[in-house]
Amino acid sequence: MSFDVRVTSADEHLAFIDSRRSASFLQTPAWGAVKAEWRHESIGWFASGSSDGVQVGAALVLYRQLPKVKRYLAYLPEGPLLDWASDDLGALLRPMAAHLKKQGAFGVRIGPPVVTRRWDTASIKAGLADADVRRLDEVAPTERDATGARVVTQLSELGWRPQVVEGGFAAGQPRHVFQVPLAGRGEDDVLKGMNQLWRRNIKKAAKEGVEVTCVDGADVTDAELRAFHDLYVHTAERDRFTPRPLPYFRTMVDALGAESPDRIRLWFARHDGDLVAATIAIRVGAHSWYSYGASSTAKREVRGSNAVQWAMMRDAIAAGADVYDLRGITDTLDTDDAHAGLIQFKVGTGGEAVEYAGEWDLPLNRAVYKAFTLYMGRR
C-alpha cells in the first residue's frame, strides 16, 4: 500500500491523537505553540486513492532553521504517530521525507515511540549493588521488544542514522525513561510495589500534615505559576542545572491547558503553609507524565516530594492511565556517578527502566546536513 502525506489542521491532528490510546505530548498540536521559536506544522498520512480519506498517521513537525539560510532540520520529537509494527516502514517514511524536503528541510530527525528493552526493579537494584556493573547495557533486560528490534533494523536499512549519545542525557529527548505500569492495577497494588523507604516517606508526609493540591492548566494563575517557578529556580541552584525562564512555563501551561481540560496540571505540596514541593504533570490519553519538579531544601524531612508524587500517581490511576512516566534517566548504574541518584530515587516507585529506539536522522541534502552536524558539534 502507498500513502500520501500532507499538511492537516490542528483539529484533524488532535482528532487522530484522540483516537489512540496514547501519544507523546511532544506530538500534540499545542506543543508547536510551546516551541514558538520554531516553525511548525501538523501533517497526516492517508492511504493513496482512499475515497473516504481515512487517516493512518499524524505528526507535529518542528522546523529548525539554519543560521542565515532558509533551510531546516525537520524535527518530530517522539514521533511520528504511525503503525510502527508495519513490515514496510519505507512506504510510510518515504512520502514523509518527500513532503519535508519540499518544505525546505535538509534533514529529518524522528524519535520512534517504540520500546526496545525493559528492566524491572529487581534487575536494576542488582545492577546498582554490583560494583562491576556500570551501565544498564551490562544487565540482562527482563524484556526485549520484537517490534522495537524490527524498527531499528528497518531504519538502518532505509538509510536512517541513529543519534548516539555517550552517557548523560541526550540533546534531544531521553532514550531511557522510568515508568510505573498502571494498567489493571489499583492504588494498593502500586503502593505495595514500592520499596519500604517510599512507603514510609508517604506515610510520614501524611503524618506530618503535608497537604497536596492541584490546579488544571486552564485555571493556573500568575501567582501560582510564580510560586512553582521560584521553587524550581531554587531547586536548579541547589542541584546545579540551568532552569527554564518563567515565560516558557506560562506558554506551556496556556497552550496545553487550552488544548484539553486535563492535559496539564500543577501540583503543590505544602506544610503549615510553606511550599515544600511542586510539580507539573501532563496526560495524553492513557499516558501520564511527571514533567517538571521542584522541592525546598528546608523541611525535607516532611517528605513533600514523595507526597506529591503519590498524589499524581493516584490521579493517573483514577483517570484510567496505563502508565505513569517519570521521564528521563541516564543509562548509568555506577553509584559514583552523580546521575545515579536519579534512578535510585525513581526505582523506589517499583517501576521499570524503559529503553526506546532513540532518535534517528535522515539526510535529505548531504552537504547541508554535514555542515549542520559540524555546526552543532562546535556549539
N, C-alpha and C positions, 0 to 999 in steps of 0.2 A: 504494500500500500504506500502511496505517496501523500505528502502533506504540503499544505500552503501555510506560510507564516505571514501574518500581517498585524498591523497596529490595531489594538482594540481600545474601547473606552474603559475608564476606571470601573464603571458599573459592571461591564461584561467580565472584566478581570476578577472583581470581587465575587461575582456570582459563581465563577468557576471555583474559586477558593472555598466558597461556602458549600459547594457540592462534594468536597473532600473531607475526610476525617480530620486531617490536619495539614498545615503548610507552615513554612517558616514565616515569622513576622517580617523578615527581611525581604519577602517576596509579595508583600501586600502593596496595593497602590499607595497607601498612606506613607509607606517608608520612602517613597520617592519625594514626598513633601518634606520629610525629615532631612534628606540629603539634598537640600535645595541648591547647594553649590555645584551639583552635577546635573546635566540634562538627563531627563528620564522619560520613559515611555512604557506602556503596557503592550505586550504582544500576545497573540494567541495562535495555536496550531489548529488547523482544520483539515479534515480528510479531503483530498483533492476530488473534485467532482461531486462532493456531498450536497445533495439537493436541500437537505434540511439544515445545513450549516452547523453540524454538531462539532462542538469544540472539544479537543482532546488534550490540550495543554495550554499553559499560560506562564508568563514570566514578567517580572519587573526588570527592566534593563536600565542600568545607570551608565551614562556615557562620561568617562573621564577624559577631558581634553588635554592634549599635549601642549606644552608652552608654545605660544606664538603661532601655532598652526591649527587648522580645523580638522584634526584627525583625532580619533578617540579610541580608548580602550573600552569595549563594551563589557560591563561587569554585571553578572547575575548572581548576587550573593545568596548562597544556599538554594540555588535554583538552577535550571527552570523546573517547573512542576510538570512532570511528564510521566509516562509509563516506563520507568527505568528497568522494569523486568523484561522489556522488549528484547528480542534476539536481533533486532536490526536498528540499533540506535542511530546509525548513519542516516536512515530515512527521516528521522526526527531532527537531527542536529545539522545536516547539510542545508536544508532550507532556512534554518535559523541563521546560520553563518552567512548565507547569501543575502538575506534581508539586512543583517547588521552591516555587512560590507557596503551595501547601497546607502546606508545611513552615515557612512564616513568612518566606520571602525577599521582600524589597522590590525586589531586582535580582539579575541573574545576570552573572557575568564568566567568559568562556571564553577559552581560548588554543588555537585550532585547530592541531593539529600538521601543518600543511601548508606546504610551501615555496612561496614566490612567485618568488624570484630567487636566482641564484648568481653569484659572481665567482671566477674561477680565480686562481692565484698570479700569473701574468704580468700580469693586469689590475690587481690590487691594487698590485703593485710599480710599474707605470706610473703609477697614481694617486698613490702616495706620492712619486714622483720629480717629478711635475708641480706646480710652485708655484701654479698656478691652480686646482688641484683641492683641495677641502676635504672633500667627503663622498662616500661610496660612490654615492649617487644621481647624482653627476656623472660616473660611469664607466659605460660601457655594460656591462650584465651579459652573461656568457657563456651564460647560460641563463635563460629565462623559463618558469615552470611554468604550463601551461594549467589544471590543477586548482586551483592556488592562486588564479589570477585569477578562476575561476568562484566559488570560495568567498567571496572578498572581495565580488564583485558580489551574490551571493545574500544574504549577511549584511546588506549595506546595504539591499537591497530588503525584507528581513524586519524592518527597524527596529532592527537592532543598531548600536551606536555604537563606532567604533574609538577606542582609547585612545592618543592622540597624545602622543609624547614628543619634546621638543625637545632633541636631543643628549644625551650622557651615557647612563647606564643607566636603564632603566625601574624604577618602583617595584615592578612585578611581575616576570615572567620576561622574559629578554632576547629582543628581536625579531631581533637579529643574533647569530649564533654563528659559530664557526670549526670546521670539521670536516675530518678526513682520511679520504677514501674508502678502504675496505679490501677491498671485495668483489672477488674474483678477483685479489687482489694478495698476493704473498709478502713476506717481510722485505726481500729485496734490492730489490724494486720500490719499496717505501715508502722505504727508505733512499736510493735513487737520486733519488727525488722531492724530497728535502730540499735546502736550499741548502748551499753549501760550508761555511758557518760552523757550521751544525748538525752536519753530518757530522764536521767537525774537532773540535767540542766533545765529541761522543760518543766519538770515538777518544781524545781527551785524558783524559776521565774514566776510560776503561778503562786507559790507560797509567799514570795516577796511582794506580790501585788502588782506585777507588771501588767499593764493594760495595752492591748493591741487593737488598733482601729485601722480602717482603710477608707479610701476615697476613690471613687470612679474617676477616670481621666477627665471626662467632660465637666466634672464638678470641682477639680483641683483649683484652689485659689492661689494667688501670687504668694500669700503668706505661707501657705502650706508647702508650696514648691521651694520657697526660700529656706524654710526650716530643713527640708530634706537636703538641699544643696549645701547649706552651711555645715551640716554634719558630714556630708560627703567630702567636702574640701578638708575638713578636719581629719577624716579617715585617710585621704590622699597624702596629707602631710606626714601623718604617722607611719603609713605603710609605704611611702616613697613612690607614688605613681602620679602621673600628670592628670589632674581632674579635667573633665569637660566643663565648659562655661555654663552658667545658668540659662542663657537664651537657648542653648541646644536642648535642654530638658523641657523648656517651655514649648518649643516647636514640636518636640517628640510627643509630649503629653497632649497637646492640642490636636495634632494630626491623627494620632492613633485613637484618641478619645472620640474624635468626630466620626471615625470610620465605623466604629461599633461600640455600643454602650459598655461592654465588658472586655474590651480589647486590652486596656491598660489600667492599672490601679497603683496608687501609692499606699504604702503600709507604714504605720508608725507604732513603735513600742515605747511607752512612757512609764516612768517610775516616779511616783509622787510629783507628777507634773513635769519631770525632766525627760527630754527626748534622749533615749539611750540607744535606739536603733531605728533605721528607716530603710525601706527597700522599694524597688519598682518591680511589679510583676506584669507579665504580658501573657495573653492567651489567644490562640487562633484555633478554632475547632476544639479538638481534644488534646491539644498540646499546650501545656502551661510552662512558662519560663520565669525563673528568678533572674532578672536582667541587671539591676544595679543594687548595691547595698552599701550601707554606712553604719558605723557604730561609734559610740563615745568611748573615750579612754577611761573616763570616770564611770563608776558604778558597773564595771564589767562583771562584778560578782553577782549581779541580779539576772544575768543571762538573757538580756533583751534580744540578742541576735538569734538565739535558739527559739525564743518565744515567737518572734515574728516569722521565722522560717516555718515553724509548725503551724502557725495560723494560715500561712499561704498554702501549705500542703493540704490542710483541711478544706480550704476554699476550693482548691483544684479537685479534690475528691468529690466535694458536693456538686461541682459543675460537671462531673462525669468525665474528667480528663483521663487519658490513657497514660500520661507520663508527666512527671514534674521534673523539669530540666534546670539544673543548676549551672548550665553553660560551661565555659571553658576550663580545662585543666591542661597542664603540660603532660608530657609522657614520662616525667621523671618519677622514680621511686627511691631516689637517693636522699636519705633523710638529712644529709648535709647541704642539700640544695634548698635555697630559700623558697622555691616553688612547691616543695614537697608538702609544706604546711597546708596548702590549699586542698590537695587531695586528701590529706589526713582529716581535715575538717569535714569535707563532703562525704567521705567514706563512712562516717558515723551515722549517716542517714539510712544506711543499709541498701543503698542503690548499687549502680554498676557504672564502670567506665565504658564509654562507647566510642569507637573509632569510626569516623565517616570516611568516605572516599577521598576527601580533601579537595583542594581547588586545582583546576586544570586550565591551561591556556591553549588556544589555537591561533597561531599567527595567520593573519589574512594578507598582510604585506610584510614580508620577512625583513626587508631593510628597515622599515619604520619600527617594527616590533623589536628588532635588535637594538636600535637607538634608544627606544623606550626602556629596555632592560638595562642598558648601560647607565642611563639617566637615573633610574631607580636605585641601582647599585651604588651610585655615588652620594645618594641622599643620606 
